[in-house]
Amino acid sequence: MKIRAEALLFDNDGTLVSSLESVNRCWTRWAQEYGITAADFARIELHGRPAGEIAADLLPADIVPEALARIEQLEVEDVTGGVEALPGTLALLEALPAERWAVVTSATRRLAEARLGEVGIRPKKLISADDITRGKPDPEPYLLGARELGVDPARCVVFEDAPAGLQAGRAAGMTTVALATTHQPHELDADLVVKDLSALSVLVTRGGVEISVRG
């Protein structure tokens, strides 16, 4: 199978890097600090959603700004030793021209840059929670990514590990590639499902990028 596109849009956590242990560690501590029970915490979808939306689901509105600043601080402080590049990430990104790809993440810019920087990834374009009003599964983040790269959404490919992100990509009218790094393949609704980025190769052409599944 080959997919042709003009631009590639990558989620970060669970797609380019793994920060799952750090996320679990920091959010568990945060929940304890704010007296959130395990039962309340378990009913909330965490992965692929902005921290502000998660905090708003769990806490009174007047506490959310303070709680949001706290979880960002905990996660930024936990970056060293808590983040690693997922298989295939660095090789695939190194093969792409900087103007052909962007990172579209539900994290804040400060946290996203810290996690990406920890593994040596410095995208030319980064869309973060600070840039949007509606997070994934709303299409706004990916539509903004396409606009920043100057590419028609229909000519973009989204790479995601989370159902919410894949839903956002589909709603934006983009081709979706799911990575089974944090969810089982049967949980992922996408045009293509692979284990991680190491399963893919890219060929840069005059008109864009050609993505293929390795034999």
Protein Blocks (a to p, Z undefined) as FASTA:
>chain_A
ZZddfbdcddfehplpccklmmmmmmmmmmmmnopafklmmmpcfehpafklmmmmmmcf
klmmmmmmmmmmmmmmmmnopaccdehklmmmmmpcfklgccddfbdfklmmmmmmmnop
acfbdcdfklpmbdcfbfklmmmmmmmnopafklcccddfbfklmmmmmmnopacddddf
kbcfklpccfbdcfblmlpccdddfklccddddZZ
